[in-house]
Amino acid sequence: MPPLIFRKGLDLKDAVKGDLARDYHSAVVAQIREQDFRYLDGRLIIHLAREFGFCYGVDRAVDYAYQARMRFADQRVFLTGEIIHNPHVNQKLRTAGIRFLSDPGEPSPQLGDGDVVIIPAFGVTVHELARLQGLGCTLVDTTCGSVLNVWKNVTRYARDGFTAVIHGKFKHEETQATASQALKVPGGRYLVVLDHDESRAVCDYIRHGGDRSAFLARFGSVASAGFEPDRDLVRIGVANQTTMLMSESLEIARLIGEAVHDRYGEAALTDHFRAFDTICSATQERQDAVIALLADEPLDLMIVVGGYNSSNTCNLARLCAQHVPTYHVADVDRLESPEAIRHRPVPPPDHLGPVPEVVTTAWMCADGPLRIGLTAGASTPNNIIGMVVERLSAFAAGRLQ
């Protein structure tokens, strides 16, 4: 008998509804929504972006994880990695007894028949899915529908002989899972580009050819095995990690399309280039809401709440930092006092590697009107947003030092 795969929940949605509300609901956030996304308390005005926090895909993934823990109460339940990129939510699941296979120091368990494995919203690679099925594990698949849409396009590219050029972060779970979709098809190829700089290097090679060895030295570690630029950059299909900055993904697709046009001409363009808008709608809505907030309201500073390894949250911080002093905080405890805030600086677009937290002092004016913009990544629950609002209010009123 093949292993069970649950992709539409486990018929326990109503049973876990109370637990989800207890762990993640915020009366403060509900009140702010009702007050036209504004919070007023003395000298403090907080403007909350009109789209923020948990998206449908994240909400669904967390819901399924709670259902799985309840349904399989007497069995071992594992997650292949973080369910979403939010430390608060992941710790809740650990406390509930769900083990993370990706946790450092976690003993590698002998998985098998009777074990339950939850696949996060980012999905897993084709190889990992086959491995888990081969072990006989019961699978609860929470892969986001927007991610699945990208996978379909990448698989179609491979079937039609197109190399998938993926705008994303190569080490991100979603990008690795997406790239693996190309390899389901014999001869399928992929190449991952991080930013404009890398995409321009690819465009130069498309237009003019170049030094094959130099190209592979730069991109070989983020391309499919055996990648040959002179062969594999002839027919290109563009895709993206769903949580990247929308404007950047669209610009990269445009640049590559122009390079292909310059090389092969208008008449042959469709034979050599394809592109689909695969930015997730929730990511786009949160970015659009931040842009609208920055345009409509004069702000003294912006607070962005979410995990430091959350791509969509980091991109929200990038957008905000272009217009106003911005502090990306992982949780409410980073707001240490009215004089000190511990946050992740917004790195330049071409930065690679981790960015350590820093402490900024004198970040909040001591008197007079204080106008703060607030948003949160798609993996940030409302209760954390509500706690941030309450702490900002206490700081501004001098109730908490």
N, C-alpha and C positions, 0 to 999 in steps of 0.2 A: 504493500500500500504506500503510495507517495506521501511525503510529509505534507501536513496541513499548512496552507498559507492564508492568513487573514488579511484582506486588503480593504475591507469596508467595515471595520469595527468588529466588536464581539457581542453585540446586542445588549450592552450594559451601559449605554449612554446615560439613561436616566438614573441608574444606580450610582454612578460616579459624579453626577452633576453637583451634588452637595459638597463633595470633597474638593472639586475644582474651584467652586465658589469660595470655599473657606481658605484655600491656599493662594488664590490669585485675584479675587475680586477686591475692588476699592470703592468705598462709598464716596470718597473725595473725588476720584476721577469721574464717577457717575454724575456728581454735582457739577463739576466743571463743564462736562458735556452739555448739561441743561442750561448753563449760564453762558452760552455762546463761546465755549472754550476759553473763558477767562476766569481768573481767580483773583479776587481783590481782598487784601487784608492790610489796612493801614496804608503805609507808604508803598507796599509791594503790589505789583501787578504782574501776574504770570499769564503769558499767552501760550496756550497749548496748541501745537499743530493739529489740524483737523483730522489727520490720519496718523496714527502712531501705534506703537506696541504690537501685541499679538496679531498676526495675520491669520487668515483662514487655515493655511497649511500648517502653521505652528500650533494653532489651537487644536487642530485635528490630531496632530502627532502626539501632543501631550495627553489629550483625551484618550487615544488608543493605548498609550502606555499605562494610564490608570486602569483602563478596562482590562488590560492584560494581567496586571498585578492582581486584580480582583478575581478574574476568571481562573487563573492558574495559581491560586493561593498556596497550594501544596507542592508546587513544582519550582525548580530553579528558573529564574527569569533573568535574562541578560540583555544588555544593549551593546551593539557593535561599537558604538562610540557615543559622544554626547548627542542627546535627542535633538537639541537645538543649542545654539551658542549662547547660553545664559547660565552663569554659575548657580544662581538661586534655584532655578528649575531643576537643573541636574542634581543638585544636592537633595532636593525633595525626593527625587526618584531613588537616590542611593539610600536615603533614610527609610524609604518604603521597602527596601530589601532587593532592589534591582541592581545587579552587578554590571559594571562597565568593563567590557573586554579591553578597552583602550587605556584604562587607568594605569599609570606607572606603578610598578610593584605588584600589580594584581597577578596572582598565580594563574598560569594558563590552564583553564579547566579542560577536562576531557569532555567535550560536548557530545551529545548523542541523543538517541531516541528518548523522549520524555522531557528534554530541555526546551525552553521557550526562548527565542531570540527576537528582539525587537530591532527592526531596521529603521534608522532615524529618518527625519524629513529630507536630509540630503541624499538618501539612497546609499547603495554600496556598489562596488564594482561587479561586473559580470562574473569574474572569477570568484569573488567572495560569496556571492549569492549561490553559485553552483556548489561551492564547498559546503555551505551550511545545509543546503538541500541534501547533499550526499551523505551528511552525517545523520540525517533523519530528524533534524530539529523542527519543531513547530515554529513557524515564522509569523510575526505580526509586522506587516510592511506598512510603514507610515510615510513612504516617499511622497513628496509634494507633487501635486498634479502639474504645476508649472515646470518642475524638473523633468517629469515624464514627457512633457511636450518637447523639451529640448532633446531628450534622448531619441524621440521618434525622428526628429529632423536629422540628427547626427547619423542614425542608422540608415536613413534614406540616402544621405550623402554617400555613405560607404557603398551601398548597393548600386548607386549610379556612377561609381568611379570618381567621386569627389573627395578630396582631403578636407576633413573638418578642421578649420582654424578657429580655436576656441578662445575667446577673451575671458580670462579668469586667472585665479591664483592656483598654480599647479599643485600645491600641497593641500589645497582645500578639498574636503571630502567630496563635495558635489562635483568639482571639476574632474577629479580622478574617476568618479563614477561615470561622468559624461564621456570622458575620453575613452573609457573601456567599451562603450557602446559601439564605437567605430570598429573595434577589434572583433566583434561578433561576426563580421562579414570577412571572408577570405580576401586578403589584400587591402583591408581597410586601414586608413592612415589618419593621424591627427597631429596637430601642432598647437601648443598653448602659448598665447601672447598675453603679457601682463598689462601693457600700457601703450601709449602712443609711440614711445621711443622704439619699443620692440616691433610694433606693427609697421613703423616706417622702414625698419631694417628689412622686414619681410617684403614690403612693397618695392624696395630698391632691387631686391633679388628677382622679384617677379618681372620688373621692367627690363632689367639689364643683365640678369645672371650675375655671376660673381665668383668669389672664392668659396668653393664648396666646403673646404676644410674649416675656414673661418666661420662660415655659417653654422656648421655642425658643432663647432666648439662652443658657440653661443647658445644654440637651440637644441642640441642633441639630447640633453637631459630632460627636455620638456616636449619631446616628440616621440612618436611611435618607433619601435625598434626597426632598424633598417631604413630610416627615413632618408630619402634622396631628394634634395631640393629641386634638382633639375627635372625630376620626374613628378614629384608630389606637389609642386606648386603650379602645375599646369591647369588643374581643375580644382577650384576651391569653393567650399561652402562654409559660410561664417555662422558661428553659434556663440553662446556666451554662458558663463555662470550667471544664474538668474538674479543674484544679489549685487552685481556690479553696478557702477554708476551708469545710469541709462544713457546720458549724453555721451559718455566716453565710448560705450559699446556701439552706439549708432555711428559715431565719428570713425571708429576703427573699421566698421563695415564699409563706410563710405570710402575711406582711404584705400582699402584693399580692392574695392570695386573699381575705383579710378585706375589703380595700377594694372588690373587685369584688362580694363578697357584700353589703356595706352599700349599694352603689349599685343593684344589680339584684335582690337577694333570693335566698333559697335555691332557689326553684323554677327560676330562670333561670341559676343559677350555672354549670352545665355548658355553657350556650350562650355564656358570656362568659369562662370561665377554664379553663385546662388547665395541668398541671405534671407533670413527670417527674423522678425522682431521677437526674440525669446526672453526679453526681460519680463520677470513676473509682474503681474498687474499690481500686487500689493507693494512691491519694491518701488515701482514707478509712482504709485499714489503717495507713498510716504515722502519720496523725494520732491514731488510736485507740491505737497502740502508745506514742506519746509521752505521751498522757494517762494510760495505765496505768502507765508508768514513773514519772511525777511523783507519782502517787498511792501507789505501792508502796514507793518508795525515798527515804530522806532524802538530799538532794543538796546539795553546796556550790555547784555551778555546772553549767551545761549548755553543751555545745559542739554547734553545728549546722553541718554541713559541706555546702557547695554553692554554686553560682553565685549572685551577687547579683541576677541577672535571672531567676532560677528562681522562679516563683510558688509552687510547692509547698514549696520550701525556705524561702522567706520566711514562709510561713504556719506552718510548723513552728516557726520562731523566735518568731513571734507567740504561739503557744500556750505555749511554754516560758517566755517572758519574763513571763507573768502569774503565775508561781509561783516562779521562781528566777533569779538572775543568769545571763544568757544571752549567749553570744558566737557570732555568725554569721560564720564564716570561709569564704572562697572556696577556700582550699587550705592545705596543711600549712605553707607558708612564712609564713603570717600568725601562727603561733605563734612569735614572734620570740625569746622568752626567758621564764624563769619570772617576770620582772618586767614584761614588755610583750607585749601581744597586739593585733594590728591586725585590726579587725573592722568589720562594718557594723552600726550601731545599729538596733534594732528601731523603726521609725517608728510613730506612731499610725495607726489604721486609715484615717483620712481624709486621710493625707498623699499628696500628688501630687509627682511628679518624683523625680529621683535622690537617693539618700542616700549621701554620701561616707563612706569609711572613716575611723575614728578609731583612736587608740592608747590603750588603757587600761593603766595601770600597777598594780602590786600586785594583780593579778587572781588569783594563785594563792598560797595560804597557804604560808609557808616551812617549816613543820614541823607535825607532828601528822597525824592521818588526813585524807585528801583523797578526797572522794567526788564523782566527776564523771559526769554523764549524757552520753551521746553518741548522736546520730542524724545522718542524712544525707538530703538530698533524693533524689528518684527519679532524678536524673540524675548522681549521684555514684558513681563506681566504687569497688569494694572496696579497690583498692590505695591510694587516697587516704585512705580511712578507716583502713586499717592503718598508714599512715605517721603519721597523727595520733595513734593509740594509742602508737606507738613514741616519738614526740617527747614526749608527755605523761609517759610512763614515765621517760624520760631526765631531764626537768625535775624530776619529783618526787624522783628519786634523787640529784639533783645531778650527774649525769653530763654534762649539757649546759647551759651557761649562756648 
